[in-house]
Amino acid sequence: MKREDVRNIAIIAHVDHGKTTLVDELLKCSGVFRANQEVVERVMDSNDLERERGITILSKNTAVFYKDTKINIIDTPGHADFGGEVERVLKMVNGVILVVDAYEGPMPQTKFVLKKALELELPAIVCINKIDRPEARPKEVIDEVLELFMDLDASDEQLDCPFVFASARAGFAKKELTDPENDMRPLFETIVDYIPAPEGDEQADTQMLVSTIDYNEYVGRIGIGKIDNGTVRVNQECVIVNHHDQEKLRKVKIGKLYQFDGLNRVEVQEATVGDIVAVSGITDLHIGDTICSPENPEAIPFQKISEPTIAMNFMVNDSPLAGQEGKYVTSRHIRERLFKELNTDVSLRVEETDSPDCFKVSGRGELHLSVLIENMRREGYEFAVSKAEVLYKYNERNQKLEPMELAYIDVPEEFTGTVIQKLTSRKGELQGMSPVSGGYTRLEFSIPSRGLIGYRGEFMTDTKGNGIMNTIFDDYAPYKGDLNYRKTGSLIAYESGETITYGLFNAQERGILFVGPGEKVYGGMVIGQNPKAEDIEVNVCKTKKLTNTRSSSADEALKLVPKKEMSLEQCLEFIDTDELLEVTPANLRIRKKILDPTLRKRAAFKK
C-alpha cells in the first residue's frame, strides 16, 4: 500500500546554507501562520543557544499541507559535531532536500550528509539557495553538485535529480532561473512529484522504529519515528525489540499518540503506515528500538551511532570560591544532570571514574561538549572541567590509533603561509590547495583531532577574522607523535583576595590580563596569559604603601589596559593539561589543578 497523501522529507545541508530559513518559508507559504501573525526568524531553532549562535543543534519535526498532501519535514543540524542527529533522522524519511549555497557551493558537511542519504538510497532534490546574493553563481554550483554526486558513486536515478533555485530569505523558489519570482510553490510541487510516497502494509503487524527521543519533565521520554507497517493506537499492547540487542524484549503500552501539524503536536487516537508520530508513556525507550505487535516482534535494522572522538572530565568544583554562585553544586546533582542528557543525546557517553566527584564525558567534538556545558551553566550548575582530550584506539598489533579530521580552510591569499605553517606544526598534512573566488585560497588538510584543539581562536587572529574553517571526522590512523598544545604560559594569582588597580598595573607588563579591578581571585587561579612559555606568579591584590610624601591620589594616574573577555569556547581552547575551567552561572575562571605553588612545582618536576 502507498500513502499518496503523505510525503516524508529531511532538509540536509552544510552549516549556514539556509535550511532553517527555508523551513520558515515553507511554513508561511502553507498557511501555518495567520497573515497578520508576527513570526520570529528561524522559528524552528527553539532553543536559546540555537538562536544566539545561529546554528541548529537538535533535529526538529514539523508538518505542512500542500493541497491534499501532508508533508512531514525534518530540519536537521548542519554542524559536523551533531552529525549523529542527521544519521538517525534519515531513517524516517523517503527523500531529502539538499540545500546548497549558490555562492559557496558544496562544502565538507554537504558531502557528509549527502553520502549518508545516498547510502540509504534516498532520492534527493537539490535546492540551490541564496540565488539573490550579488556574487551567486548558480550554474557553476550545479556542475559542482553533480560532480559531488559522481564522486559519491550515485546511481543513474540519483544523478537524475531535479534542481530548484530559491531564496529562502526572499521567500521564493523556481524550477528554472528565468522563471518569475513568486512563492515556494515550485518547491512544494517538486516534493510531491519527485519524492516517493511511503509504502507499507496497513493490515500487517505493527512496526515503528524510534529515530529520535524527546524528553519532557511531565511525561518523560517521547519516542518519535515513522510507522513502517500496521497501525498504532492509544492503549495498544506492544513489545520493544532492538536490532543491535537481540536479548531485548519488553512488553509496553502506548500511553499517548501525537502527530505533527505545523509547529504543534496534535493528540490522535491512531496512526497508520507512513505517518511520523510521537509516542509517550513508555519508560526506558531508546533510539533504535522498534515498537512491534506482540504476535510478531521483528526489529527494523538501524545503523550504529558513530562513536565519540573527544572526552573531558566534569568534576565537583573544589576551588576556594566553590558553592558561592551555583544552585546545583554536589556530585549527585552533576551526575543526575549528565545522565539525564543521555535521554536525548545519543552521541554522548558518560562514565563514572575512580573518584565519586568526577565523570568522564565523551562527545563528537569541542562544540558538542561546549553546548552541554553552556546549557548546564544556564540551568544553575557549578562544576569544573578539564582540557578536552582525544580518545585513542588500539588495533590487533597493539598500535595506537588516533582520530583524524579533514579540515577545509578558505583564507585570503596573504594568510595562506601562516595557516600552513601553524597546521603543519600541529601534525597536519596539506593535501590540496586551490583558488576560490574573491581572492581566497582553499586549503585541504588531514590533521589529528587533537591538533585542532585550541586552534580556532588562533586561526581567527591569524586571518584577521577573514578565514573560514570547516572540519569533518575522517577515520582513525596511526598516532602521529607528541604535540605541544600551547606556546604561551599563564599568569597565576599569588594570593587570595580582591584585585587592586595598583597590583594589576604592575602585572599587565607581564602579559594579557583576564581580570579587571575589584574581582575575586585566589592563589593558583590563572588571571592572564604570559607571551613566554613559562608560568609566572603575580600579586594582583597588592596595595601601595602610603608614606608621608606620597598621597593616595597619585593612584588615579594609573592606566589599565582593558582585560581580555574570554568566551566559554576561548577558555576551553586556552586551558592546558594541568589546568581546569571553573564554570559557574556567573563566571568562568581558569585555575591550576594543583593550587599550592610548592606542590605544583613538585608535580612538574616529577613529570
C-alpha positions in Angstrom: 0.0 0.0 0.0 1.2 3.5 -0.9 0.1 6.6 1.2 -0.2 9.0 -1.7 -1.5 11.7 0.7 1.8 11.8 2.7 5.4 12.8 1.9 8.3 12.5 4.4 11.4 14.6 3.7 14.5 15.8 5.6 16.3 19.0 4.8 20.1 18.5 4.8 22.9 20.9 4.2 26.2 22.3 5.3 26.1 24.6 8.3 24.7 28.1 7.4 23.4 27.3 3.9 19.8 28.3 4.9 18.0 25.1 5.9 16.0 26.6 8.9 15.1 29.8 7.0 13.8 27.6 4.1 11.6 25.7 6.6 10.2 29.1 7.8 9.2 30.0 4.3 7.6 26.6 3.7 5.5 27.0 6.9 4.5 30.6 5.8 3.6 29.5 2.3 1.4 26.6 3.5 -0.6 28.9 5.7 0.6 27.7 9.2 0.8 31.3 10.3 -2.0 33.9 10.1 -1.5 36.7 7.6 -1.0 39.3 10.4 0.9 37.0 12.8 4.3 38.2 14.0 6.8 35.3 13.4 10.3 35.2 14.8 13.1 34.4 12.3 14.3 30.7 12.2 11.2 29.6 14.1 12.4 26.0 14.2 15.5 27.0 16.3 13.6 26.9 19.5 16.5 26.6 21.9 18.1 29.8 23.3 21.6 28.7 22.3 20.4 27.9 18.8 19.1 31.4 18.4 22.2 33.1 19.8 24.7 31.1 17.8 22.6 30.9 14.6 23.1 27.1 14.4 20.7 24.2 14.6 21.7 21.7 17.4 18.7 19.3 17.5 16.7 18.0 14.6 13.1 19.3 14.6 9.9 17.9 13.2 7.1 19.9 11.6 4.4 19.2 9.1 2.6 21.3 6.4 -0.2 20.7 4.0 0.1 21.4 0.3 -3.2 20.9 -1.5 -4.3 17.4 -0.3 -0.8 16.2 0.7 0.6 16.2 4.2 4.4 16.9 4.0 6.3 15.9 7.2 9.5 18.0 7.3 12.6 17.3 9.4 15.1 20.2 9.9 18.5 18.7 10.6 21.7 20.3 12.1 24.5 21.2 9.6 27.4 21.1 12.0 29.8 18.1 12.0 29.6 17.7 15.8 25.8 17.0 15.5 26.2 14.6 12.6 24.7 11.8 14.8 21.4 13.6 14.6 21.4 13.6 10.8 22.3 9.9 10.5 19.3 8.9 12.6 16.5 11.0 11.2 17.2 9.9 7.6 15.6 6.5 8.6 12.3 8.3 9.0 12.1 9.9 5.5 11.6 8.8 1.9 13.7 11.6 0.3 15.8 14.6 1.1 16.2 18.2 0.0 19.9 19.0 -0.3 20.3 22.8 0.2 23.5 24.3 -1.3 24.6 27.9 -1.1 24.6 29.5 -4.6 27.9 31.2 -3.9 29.8 28.7 -1.7 28.8 25.5 -3.5 29.1 22.1 -1.9 31.1 22.2 1.4 32.5 19.3 3.6 29.3 18.7 5.5 27.3 18.8 2.2 29.4 15.8 1.2 28.9 14.0 4.6 25.1 14.4 4.7 24.7 13.6 1.0 26.8 10.4 1.4 24.5 9.2 4.3 21.4 9.9 2.1 22.8 8.1 -0.9 23.8 5.1 1.2 20.2 4.7 2.3 19.2 5.1 -1.4 17.1 8.2 -0.8 16.2 10.3 -3.8 17.4 14.0 -3.5 16.0 17.3 -4.6 18.8 19.8 -4.9 17.8 23.3 -3.8 20.3 26.0 -4.8 19.6 28.6 -2.2 20.6 32.3 -1.9 20.4 32.9 -5.6 19.7 36.6 -4.9 23.2 37.1 -3.4 25.2 39.6 -5.5 28.1 37.1 -6.1 25.8 34.0 -6.7 27.0 31.6 -9.4 24.1 29.0 -9.6 25.2 27.5 -13.0 28.7 26.6 -11.8 27.3 25.3 -8.5 25.0 22.8 -10.5 28.2 21.3 -12.1 29.9 21.1 -8.7 26.9 19.3 -7.1 26.7 16.8 -10.0 30.5 16.2 -9.6 29.9 15.5 -5.9 27.1 13.0 -6.7 29.5 11.2 -9.1 32.3 11.2 -6.5 30.0 9.5 -4.1 29.0 6.8 -6.7 25.4 7.9 -7.0 23.2 5.7 -9.2 21.8 6.9 -12.5 18.4 7.5 -10.9 20.0 9.6 -8.1 22.0 11.6 -10.6 18.8 12.4 -12.5 17.7 14.6 -9.6 15.6 17.8 -10.0 17.2 21.2 -9.3 15.2 24.1 -7.7 16.5 27.6 -7.4 15.4 29.6 -4.3 16.0 32.5 -2.0 14.6 31.3 1.4 15.1 34.8 2.8 13.1 36.5 0.0 10.5 33.6 0.1 10.5 32.3 -3.5 11.5 29.2 -5.4 11.6 28.4 -9.1 12.3 25.5 -11.4 14.3 27.5 -14.0 16.5 30.5 -13.4 14.4 32.5 -15.9 11.1 31.8 -14.2 9.3 34.7 -12.3 9.9 35.0 -8.5 6.6 34.3 -6.8 6.5 32.0 -3.8 7.6 28.5 -2.6 5.0 26.5 -4.7 7.5 25.2 -7.3 9.4 23.5 -4.4 6.2 22.0 -3.0 5.3 20.7 -6.5 8.7 19.2 -6.9 8.4 17.4 -3.5 5.0 16.0 -4.3 6.1 14.9 -7.8 9.5 13.5 -7.1 9.7 12.2 -3.5 8.1 8.7 -3.4 5.1 8.2 -1.1 5.7 6.0 2.0 4.9 2.3 1.5 3.9 -0.4 3.9 1.2 -2.9 4.8 -1.6 -1.4 6.8 -3.0 -4.9 7.6 0.3 -6.3 8.8 1.6 -6.4 12.4 2.7 -3.0 13.8 6.3 -1.9 13.3 7.7 1.5 14.2 11.4 2.5 14.5 12.2 5.1 17.1 14.6 7.5 15.4 14.6 10.5 17.8 13.9 10.9 21.5 12.4 14.0 23.1 12.2 14.5 26.8 9.6 16.3 28.9 9.5 16.7 32.6 5.8 15.9 32.8 5.5 12.8 30.5 9.1 11.6 30.5 10.6 10.2 27.3 8.8 10.7 24.0 9.8 8.5 21.1 9.5 9.9 17.5 9.6 7.7 14.5 7.8 6.6 11.3 5.3 3.7 11.2 6.6 1.2 8.7 3.8 -1.3 8.9 0.4 -1.7 10.6 -1.4 0.8 12.8 -0.5 2.3 16.2 -3.4 3.0 18.6 -3.6 4.6 22.0 -3.6 1.9 24.8 -2.3 -0.7 22.4 -0.3 -3.5 23.9 3.1 -3.7 22.2 6.7 -5.1 22.7 10.0 -3.4 22.2 12.9 -5.1 20.4 16.3 -3.8 19.1 18.3 -4.8 16.1 21.6 -4.5 17.9 20.4 -6.1 21.2 18.9 -9.5 20.4 18.1 -10.1 24.1 15.7 -7.1 24.4 12.0 -8.0 24.5 9.8 -5.8 26.8 6.0 -5.5 27.0 4.8 -1.9 26.9 1.6 0.0 26.4 1.1 3.1 24.2 0.1 6.0 26.5 -0.5 8.9 24.2 0.0 9.3 20.4 0.8 12.6 18.7 1.1 13.8 15.1 2.8 16.9 13.9 0.8 19.8 12.4 2.7 23.0 11.7 4.7 23.7 14.9 2.3 21.8 17.2 1.9 18.3 18.3 -1.7 17.2 17.9 -3.1 14.3 20.0 -4.6 11.5 17.9 -6.2 8.1 18.7 -4.5 6.1 15.9 -2.0 6.5 13.1 -1.0 4.2 10.2 1.7 3.4 7.6 3.9 6.4 6.6 2.8 8.7 9.5 5.6 10.3 11.6 4.3 10.1 15.2 5.4 10.8 18.7 4.6 8.2 21.4 4.7 8.8 25.1 4.0 6.7 28.2 6.9 4.2 27.6 9.7 4.4 30.1 13.3 3.5 29.2 12.7 3.9 25.4 15.9 4.3 23.3 16.8 5.4 19.8 17.0 2.3 17.5 14.2 0.5 19.4 11.4 -1.0 17.3 7.8 -0.9 18.7 6.0 -4.0 17.4 2.9 -6.2 17.8 3.5 -9.0 20.4 2.4 -11.6 17.8 5.4 -10.9 15.5 8.2 -9.0 17.2 10.7 -8.1 14.4 13.3 -5.4 14.8 14.0 -2.9 12.0 17.7 -2.7 11.1 19.4 0.5 12.3 22.9 1.7 11.8 25.0 2.1 14.9 25.6 5.7 16.1 29.2 7.0 15.3 31.5 6.7 18.3 32.7 9.8 20.2 36.2 11.1 19.5 36.8 13.5 22.3 36.5 13.4 26.1 36.5 15.8 29.1 36.3 15.3 32.9 33.4 17.0 34.6 34.0 17.3 38.3 32.8 18.9 41.5 34.2 22.5 41.9 36.7 22.5 44.8 38.2 26.0 44.5 38.2 28.5 47.4 35.2 30.2 45.8 33.2 27.0 45.3 29.5 26.9 46.1 29.0 30.7 46.1 27.3 31.2 42.7 25.8 27.9 41.7 22.4 26.4 42.7 23.4 22.8 42.0 27.0 22.0 43.2 27.2 18.4 44.5 28.3 15.3 42.6 24.8 13.9 42.9 23.4 17.0 41.1 26.1 16.8 38.4 25.7 13.0 37.9 21.9 13.3 37.6 22.1 16.1 35.0 24.7 14.3 32.9 22.8 11.0 32.8 19.6 13.0 32.0 21.3 14.4 29.0 21.7 10.8 27.7 17.9 10.7 27.3 18.1 12.9 24.3 21.7 13.0 23.1 22.8 9.7 21.6 26.3 10.7 20.6 27.2 11.4 24.2 28.8 9.0 26.6 29.0 9.5 30.4 31.2 7.2 32.5 31.9 7.1 36.2 35.6 7.3 37.3 37.5 6.1 40.3 36.6 9.3 42.1 32.9 9.8 43.0 33.3 13.5 42.3 34.5 13.1 38.7 32.7 11.9 35.5 34.3 11.3 32.1 32.0 12.8 29.3 32.8 11.9 25.7 31.3 13.6 22.6 31.7 14.2 18.9 33.8 17.4 19.2 34.5 20.6 21.2 31.3 22.3 20.1 29.2 19.3 21.1 30.6 19.4 24.7 30.7 23.2 25.0 26.9 23.3 24.2 26.3 20.8 27.1 28.5 23.0 29.4 26.7 26.2 28.4 23.2 24.6 28.9 24.2 23.3 32.4 25.6 26.6 33.3 22.4 28.4 32.4 20.4 25.9 34.5 22.4 26.9 37.6 25.0 24.2 37.8 28.5 24.9 39.1 31.3 22.5 38.3 34.9 22.3 36.8 36.0 20.7 33.5 39.4 19.5 32.3 41.0 20.1 28.9 39.4 18.1 26.1 41.5 15.1 25.1 41.0 12.7 22.2 40.0 9.1 22.6 42.6 6.7 21.2 42.0 3.1 19.9 44.4 0.2 19.5 44.5 -2.3 16.6 45.3 -6.0 16.7 49.1 -5.3 16.6 48.6 -3.0 19.7 49.4 0.0 17.6 48.0 3.3 18.9 45.4 4.9 16.6 44.0 8.4 16.9 41.0 10.2 15.2 41.8 12.2 12.1 39.9 15.1 10.7 39.7 16.6 7.2 39.9 20.4 7.5 38.8 22.6 4.6 40.1 26.2 5.1 39.2 29.2 2.9 41.6 32.1 3.6 42.7 35.3 1.8 45.9 34.6 -0.1 48.2 36.7 2.1 47.4 34.4 5.1 48.0 31.0 3.5 51.7 30.8 4.6 50.8 31.4 8.3 48.0 28.9 8.3 50.0 26.2 6.5 52.9 26.7 9.0 50.7 26.6 12.0 48.8 23.5 10.9 51.9 21.5 9.9 53.4 22.3 13.3 50.3 20.6 14.7 50.9 17.4 12.6 48.6 18.5 9.8 49.4 17.3 6.2 48.5 19.6 3.3 46.5 17.6 0.7 45.3 20.2 -1.7 45.4 23.9 -2.5 43.1 25.6 -5.0 42.0 29.2 -5.7 38.3 30.1 -5.0 36.5 33.3 -6.0 37.1 36.6 -4.2 40.9 36.3 -3.8 40.6 33.4 -1.4 42.5 30.1 -1.4 41.1 26.8 -0.3 43.5 24.6 1.7 42.7 20.9 2.4 44.4 19.3 5.4 44.4 15.9 7.0 45.1 16.6 10.7 44.8 14.7 14.0 41.7 15.8 16.0 44.0 16.9 18.9 45.9 19.2 16.5 42.7 21.3 16.1 42.0 21.5 19.9 42.6 25.2 20.8 43.3 26.3 17.3 40.2 28.1 16.2 40.8 31.2 18.3 44.4 31.4 17.0 43.1 30.9 13.4 40.7 33.8 13.7 43.6 36.1 15.0 46.0 34.9 12.2 43.5 35.5 9.4 42.1 38.8 11.0 38.7 37.2 11.2 38.5 36.6 7.4 39.2 32.8 7.4 36.5 30.1 7.3 37.4 26.7 8.7 35.2 23.5 8.3 36.3 20.2 9.7 34.8 16.7 9.5 35.8 13.4 11.1 37.6 11.2 8.7 38.9 8.0 10.3 41.3 6.5 12.8 45.0 6.5 11.8 48.3 5.6 13.5 49.4 8.1 16.2 51.4 11.0 14.8 53.6 11.8 17.7 53.5 14.2 20.7 52.2 17.8 20.4 52.8 21.0 22.3 49.3 22.5 22.8 50.3 25.9 23.9 53.4 28.1 23.2 52.4 30.6 25.9 52.4 30.4 29.7 49.9 31.5 32.3 50.0 34.4 34.8 48.9 32.9 38.1 47.5 34.8 41.1 49.9 34.7 44.1 47.3 35.1 46.9 43.5 35.2 47.5 41.6 38.5 47.7 40.2 41.2 45.5 42.2 42.6 42.6 43.5 46.2 43.1 44.4 48.7 40.3 48.0 49.0 41.6 48.6 45.3 41.5 47.0 44.9 38.1 49.1 47.9 36.7 52.3 46.1 37.7 51.0 42.7 36.4 49.9 44.0 33.0 53.5 44.5 31.9 53.9 40.7 32.1 51.2 39.8 29.6 47.5 39.9 28.8 45.1 40.0 31.8 41.8 38.2 32.1 40.7 40.1 35.2 39.8 43.7 36.0 39.9 45.7 39.3 37.6 44.6 42.1 37.3 40.9 41.1 37.7 38.0 43.4 40.8 35.8 42.8 42.5 33.0 44.7 46.1 31.6 44.8 46.6 29.3 41.9 43.9 31.0 39.7 45.1 31.8 36.1 44.5 35.6 35.7 46.3 36.2 32.4 48.5 34.9 29.6 52.3 35.2 29.5 53.7 35.6 26.0 56.7 33.4 27.0 56.3 29.7 27.6 56.7 29.6 31.4 54.1 30.3 34.1 54.6 33.4 36.3 53.1 34.2 39.7 51.9 37.8 40.1 50.3 39.6 43.0 47.3 41.4 41.7 45.9 42.1 45.2 48.9 44.2 46.1 48.2 47.7 47.5 50.6 50.7 47.5 52.1 51.5 50.9 51.4 55.1 51.8 54.1 57.4 53.3 54.2 61.0 54.4 55.4 62.1 51.0 53.1 60.0 48.7 49.4 60.6 48.7 46.7 58.0 47.7 45.5 60.3 44.9 48.6 59.5 42.9 46.9 56.2 42.1 44.4 57.9 39.9 47.0 58.3 37.2 47.5 54.5 36.7 46.1 53.5 33.4 44.9 49.9 32.9 44.7 48.1 29.6 41.2 46.6 29.2 41.0 43.0 30.3 40.6 40.2 27.7 37.0 38.9 27.9 37.0 35.1 27.3 34.0 33.2 26.0 33.4 29.6 27.0 35.0 28.3 23.8 38.0 30.5 24.2 38.5 29.3 27.8 38.2 25.6 26.7 40.7 26.3 23.9 43.1 28.2 26.3 43.4 25.7 29.2 46.4 23.4 29.3 46.5 19.8 30.5 47.5 20.9 34.1 44.6 23.4 34.3 40.8 23.3 34.9 38.0 25.6 33.9 35.7 26.5 36.8 32.2 27.0 35.4 29.5 28.8 37.4 26.3 30.6 36.3 28.0 34.0 36.8 31.7 33.4 36.0 34.2 31.3 34.1 37.6 31.0 35.9 40.7 29.2 34.7 42.8 27.7 37.5 45.7 25.3 38.0 44.7 21.7 39.0 47.1 22.0 42.0 46.6 25.4 43.6 49.6 25.2 46.0 52.7 26.5 44.3 55.2 24.2 46.1 53.1 21.1 45.3 52.7 22.3 41.7 56.5 22.6 41.2 57.0 19.2 42.7 54.4 17.6 40.4 56.1 19.3 37.3 59.5 18.1 38.5 58.3 14.5 38.7 57.0 14.7 35.1 
